[in-house]
Amino acid sequence: QVQLVESGGDLVQPGGSLRLSCAASRTIFTIDVMGWYRQAPGKQREFVAAITSRGSTNHADSVKGRFTISRDNAKNTVYLQMNSLKPEDTAVYYCNAVVLGVQYWGQGTQVTVSS
């Protein structure tokens, strides 16, 4: 089992940057995949980015070139660096972990992009 705690959400102007953090309750080296999803009002939750225990990454087409997922094994933390933010990036961002096929979710952090 793993608990996930997100932080870093905020109100930011278009073109700005934010870095989200997801702290895990266990060493992330033992977690198969960790990722970020987001859910905007009235829309389904969608995939944003993921990183495997070996460091391989994958990003949704909508965020490629703007967002970067990374991790710090020593801090058991995964990050999402978000640059060139757009109003359509506004959503609640959720951290996700997969361990032996079981998914775990954080409580979410709100990102609002608005002038």
C-alpha positions as CSV (number, residue, x, y, z in Angstrom):
1,Q,0.0,0.0,0.0
2,V,1.1,3.6,-0.6
3,Q,-0.2,7.0,0.4
4,L,0.4,9.9,-2.0
5,V,0.3,13.6,-1.0
6,E,0.3,16.3,-3.8
7,S,1.3,19.9,-3.4
8,G,2.3,22.9,-5.5
9,G,-1.1,23.8,-7.1
10,D,-1.8,27.5,-7.4
11,L,-3.3,30.3,-9.5
12,V,-0.9,31.3,-12.3
13,Q,-1.2,33.6,-15.3
14,P,-1.1,32.2,-18.8
15,G,2.5,31.6,-19.9
16,G,3.6,31.0,-16.3
17,S,5.2,28.0,-14.6
18,L,4.4,25.7,-11.7
19,R,6.0,22.6,-10.2
20,L,3.8,20.0,-8.6
21,S,5.2,17.5,-6.1
22,C,3.9,14.1,-5.1
23,A,5.4,12.6,-1.9
24,A,5.0,8.9,-1.5
25,S,4.8,7.0,1.8
26,R,7.2,4.3,0.6
27,T,10.4,4.2,-1.5
28,I,9.4,5.0,-5.0
29,F,12.0,2.7,-6.4
30,T,9.5,-0.1,-5.5
31,I,6.6,1.5,-7.3
32,D,6.2,0.2,-10.8
33,V,4.8,3.4,-12.3
34,M,4.0,6.9,-11.0
35,G,2.1,9.5,-12.9
36,W,0.0,12.5,-13.1
37,Y,-3.6,12.8,-14.2
38,R,-5.9,15.8,-14.3
39,Q,-9.6,16.5,-14.3
40,A,-11.2,19.7,-15.4
41,P,-14.7,20.7,-14.4
42,G,-17.3,18.7,-16.4
43,K,-14.6,16.5,-18.0
44,Q,-13.2,13.0,-17.5
45,R,-9.9,12.5,-15.7
46,E,-7.1,12.3,-18.3
47,F,-3.5,11.1,-18.4
48,V,-0.8,13.8,-18.2
49,A,2.5,12.0,-17.7
50,A,4.1,8.9,-16.2
51,I,7.5,7.7,-15.1
52,T,8.5,4.1,-14.5
53,S,10.8,2.7,-11.8
54,R,13.5,2.5,-14.4
55,G,13.1,6.2,-15.3
56,S,11.3,5.9,-18.6
57,T,8.8,8.7,-19.2
58,N,5.7,9.3,-21.2
59,H,3.8,12.5,-21.7
60,A,0.4,13.3,-23.2
61,D,0.6,15.0,-26.6
62,S,-1.3,18.0,-25.2
63,V,1.6,18.7,-22.7
64,K,4.7,17.5,-24.7
65,G,7.4,20.2,-24.8
66,R,5.7,22.1,-21.9
67,F,5.5,19.6,-19.0
68,T,8.2,17.3,-17.7
69,I,7.8,14.5,-15.1
70,S,10.8,13.6,-13.0
71,R,11.6,12.0,-9.7
72,D,13.9,12.1,-6.7
73,N,14.4,8.7,-5.2
74,A,16.1,10.0,-2.1
75,K,13.0,12.1,-1.3
76,N,10.4,9.5,-2.5
77,T,9.0,12.3,-4.5
78,V,7.8,12.7,-8.1
79,Y,7.5,16.1,-9.7
80,L,5.7,17.7,-12.6
81,Q,7.3,20.8,-14.0
82,M,4.7,22.8,-15.9
83,N,5.9,25.6,-18.2
84,S,4.0,27.8,-20.7
85,L,0.8,27.1,-18.9
86,K,-2.5,27.7,-20.8
87,P,-6.0,28.3,-19.5
88,E,-7.0,24.8,-20.7
89,D,-4.5,23.4,-18.3
90,T,-6.8,24.4,-15.5
91,A,-7.8,21.3,-13.5
92,V,-7.3,19.3,-10.4
93,Y,-4.1,17.4,-10.8
94,Y,-3.9,13.9,-9.2
95,C,-0.8,11.8,-8.4
96,N,-1.1,8.1,-9.3
97,A,1.0,5.1,-8.3
98,V,0.7,1.5,-9.6
99,V,2.0,-1.3,-7.4
100,L,1.6,-4.9,-8.5
101,G,-1.4,-3.8,-10.7
102,V,-3.1,-1.9,-7.9
103,Q,-3.7,1.8,-8.4
104,Y,-3.4,4.4,-5.7
105,W,-4.4,8.1,-5.9
106,G,-3.6,11.3,-4.0
107,Q,-6.2,13.8,-3.0
108,G,-5.4,16.2,-5.8
109,T,-4.1,19.8,-6.1
110,Q,-5.8,22.6,-7.9
111,V,-4.1,24.4,-10.8
112,T,-5.8,27.4,-12.2
113,V,-4.4,29.3,-15.2
114,S,-6.1,32.7,-15.6
115,S,-5.3,36.3,-16.1
